Amino acid sequence: MASWTFLTAHARVLLLVAHDPGIRLRDIAASLDVTERSAFGIITDLVEAGYVVKEKDGRRNRYHVQAHLPLPEPTARERTVGEVLALLAGTDAGGNGDSARSATAGGEEAGT
């Protein structure tokens, strides 16, 4: 198996979050073969950059992908996050920001 992937860890986390609304940090970490702390760091990066909105839902967090935002790549500004997620995941995550069409997923606090 190759020791590299086409997608960054951040892109892979966005795909996981968009695909499984109930995903937890430990599930993200297992899928990426990283620690829960690394998974939490990636989620934090995505939240701070505005690509994911985090909201508290009881003891867990829920994450909402901001599918309408442009990609952070200088050469790909014409594409949105949602369009790329839709292409990679085979979903309609490239919507106009409506909650029914935007990608969402859940996660856990880092310490739980």
C-alpha positions as CSV (number, residue, x, y, z in Angstrom):
1,M,0.0,0.0,0.0
2,A,1.2,3.5,-0.7
3,S,2.6,5.6,2.1
4,W,0.9,8.7,0.8
5,T,-2.7,9.8,-0.2
6,F,-4.1,12.2,-2.7
7,L,-6.1,14.0,0.0
8,T,-4.8,15.8,3.0
9,A,-5.9,14.7,6.5
10,H,-8.0,17.9,6.6
11,A,-9.9,16.9,3.4
12,R,-10.3,13.3,4.7
13,V,-11.8,14.6,7.9
14,L,-14.2,16.8,6.0
15,L,-15.3,13.8,4.0
16,L,-15.8,11.7,7.1
17,V,-17.8,14.5,8.8
18,A,-19.9,15.0,5.7
19,H,-20.6,11.3,5.3
20,D,-21.4,10.3,8.9
21,P,-23.4,12.7,11.1
22,G,-22.7,10.5,14.2
23,I,-19.0,10.2,13.8
24,R,-16.9,10.7,17.0
25,L,-13.3,11.9,17.3
26,R,-12.1,8.3,18.1
27,D,-13.8,7.1,14.8
28,I,-12.1,9.9,12.8
29,A,-8.7,9.0,14.4
30,A,-9.2,5.3,13.6
31,S,-10.1,6.1,10.0
32,L,-7.1,8.3,9.5
33,D,-4.8,6.1,11.6
34,V,-3.9,9.1,13.9
35,T,-4.4,9.9,17.6
36,E,-7.6,11.4,18.9
37,R,-5.5,14.5,19.8
38,S,-4.5,14.8,16.1
39,A,-8.1,14.4,15.0
40,F,-9.2,17.1,17.5
41,G,-6.4,19.4,16.1
42,I,-7.7,18.9,12.6
43,I,-11.3,19.6,13.6
44,T,-10.0,22.7,15.5
45,D,-8.2,23.9,12.4
46,L,-11.3,23.5,10.2
47,V,-13.4,25.3,12.8
48,E,-10.9,28.2,13.2
49,A,-10.7,28.5,9.4
50,G,-14.5,28.7,9.2
51,Y,-15.0,25.5,7.1
52,V,-16.8,23.8,10.0
53,V,-19.2,25.2,12.6
54,K,-19.2,23.5,15.9
55,E,-22.3,23.4,18.2
56,K,-22.8,21.6,21.5
57,D,-25.4,18.9,21.5
58,G,-25.6,17.5,25.1
59,R,-22.2,15.9,25.9
60,R,-21.2,15.8,22.2
61,N,-20.4,18.3,19.6
62,R,-22.1,18.6,16.2
63,Y,-20.2,19.9,13.2
64,H,-21.7,21.6,10.2
65,V,-19.6,21.8,7.1
66,Q,-19.8,25.2,5.4
67,A,-20.2,23.8,1.9
68,H,-20.6,27.2,0.3
69,L,-17.1,28.4,1.1
70,P,-14.4,28.4,-1.6
71,L,-11.5,26.0,-1.4
72,P,-8.4,27.4,0.3
73,E,-6.3,26.6,-2.8
74,P,-5.3,29.7,-4.8
75,T,-5.7,27.9,-8.1
76,A,-9.2,26.5,-7.3
77,R,-11.1,29.5,-6.0
78,E,-14.0,28.9,-8.4
79,R,-14.9,25.6,-6.6
80,T,-16.6,25.4,-3.2
81,V,-15.9,22.9,-0.4
82,G,-19.4,21.4,-1.0
83,E,-18.8,20.8,-4.7
84,V,-15.6,18.9,-4.0
85,L,-17.2,16.9,-1.2
86,A,-20.1,16.0,-3.5
87,L,-17.7,14.8,-6.1
88,L,-15.6,12.7,-3.7
89,A,-18.5,11.4,-1.5
90,G,-21.1,11.1,-4.2
91,T,-23.5,13.3,-2.3
92,D,-25.3,16.6,-2.8
93,A,-23.1,18.5,-0.3
94,G,-22.5,21.3,-2.8
95,G,-25.8,23.1,-2.0
96,N,-26.4,26.7,-1.4
97,G,-26.0,26.5,2.4
98,D,-29.6,25.2,3.1
99,S,-29.4,22.9,6.1
100,A,-31.0,20.1,4.2
101,R,-28.4,20.3,1.5
102,S,-25.3,21.1,3.6
103,A,-23.1,18.4,4.9
104,T,-23.2,17.9,8.7
105,A,-21.8,15.5,11.2
106,G,-21.3,14.9,14.9
107,G,-18.2,14.4,17.0
108,E,-17.1,14.2,20.6
109,E,-15.1,16.5,22.9
110,A,-11.4,15.7,23.0
111,G,-11.5,14.6,26.6
112,T,-14.5,12.2,26.3
